[in-house]
């Protein structure tokens, strides 16, 4: 929609009520409409819908405001739709106007002013001079770091990337699995920001040649937030990545993660066996650790001894003995697992099986009366079998020890506040029916495939920052090792035969689980297409 004009289109106010108390503006919209312009001309961006930006305006007849919006529309190549708002609502919106750029600009101005006053401190010598400079520079840099952290937490970001480029420093946030540009800092301020974060996380500020890892904790709005910090030398300086760990959001139930029906039943039955191994597989960032924590939450009872080996410990869970491996001193998953077996455990969680030694020890522990939980990097659930064999574990040992393998991916959820039904083509309908043809009827009981198939998307609203998506959910496939699978593993193991047998068991693939969730209005077909392969599900 080629639109570079501001339209005086005033929709019915009754049909467009906004909760100003919880109103927030996403960073990408803030970058289009600067805070100072919004304050001066009394307009505020509300939401973005494709190429249309809806803007709340106090005075619809204000020529200067219309000219400013005309300029912004041409600059951003967007259509501007005007909506009448009251002056009272405008003030509330302005208070909620998340403008980290404004705060950082003020901090940089303060830093610049302080640098100029250093001339006045020339008479101070030695330690006094260094102390004075530290005090002068600390406050603005600390404010910049505070803004970066608060913006990430308010935007529900999972990771913060601070990246030095040739002539600037870029700050990006990963929200719902996707990286978004957020802030640009001057090149000269980058090292000071990195040093500030290193001090907070107890890292060596003078060590810039090799990677370092650390963590620190902050309290934000009464919530305890842990930040896991990683520094990495790159060509333009040092890159910092911080993982945001919110305990309140991190410890979820399996149902909240998207494990339902047969998948839920098999995982729960497998973890309550007297012994055996349960594996969670998927690529980095697919939520494996979160699923393991959800399983530990179920198993965490007074009568059992649970010990974990993690790299690193992400969430502290009361009642569980959590140990962090340190490869630099020789404390690896393998050496730690040997020690754990002498600690009389009932349940063992190993963060990841990475090598032959860890795999053999995990299998041995599962065969000697322990429940073992761990993760593997494979594309699907059945891929865990050849992966373990490649590591040197005998197939008959896998048959005796393995109980279940769950593979997973994360997809973005549709925003509940702006969800709407969309039409699909006949070709897409046929593709959906073909994909679900092998799914057992009991898993399709809530979906009507005989009539019109309904799918949904998010239109975009202030609650989701105009993206139409808010939050994430898992899509799963769970491979169960029953007697038939055990016989196959004990003989000549063929992966294709395993897949066919698993299909006959009633196993749904991740794609099928995703399509079922799309038909229930949880996610979109485009999201399933994004994280899985095979044929296209994209809606025209």
Protein Blocks (a to p, Z undefined) as FASTA:
>chain_A
ZZfbdcdddcdfklmcccfklgccdfklmmmmgfklmmmnopacfbdehjaccdddfblm
lmklmmmmmmmmmmnopacddddddfklmmmmmmmmccfklmmmmmmmmmmmmmmmmmmm
mmpgcjllmmmmmmmmmmmmmmmmmmmmmmmmmnopabdcddddfkbccddddeehiacd
fbdcdfklmmmmmmmmmmmnopafklckbccdddddddeehiacdddddddddfklcadd
dddddfklmmccfklnopahjllmmmmmmmmpfbdcdddeddehilmmmmmmmmmmmmmc
fkbccdddddddfbdcehiacddddfknopafklmmmmmmmnopabdcdfbafbfklmmm
mmmmmmnopacddddddfblmlmmmmmmmnopafklmmmmpmbdcdddddddddfklgcc
ddddfklmmmmmmmmmmpcfklmmmpcfklccdddddebifklnonopgcjddddddddd
dfklmmmmmmccdfklmmmmmmmnopacfklmmmmmmmnomacfklmmmmmgcjdfbdZZ
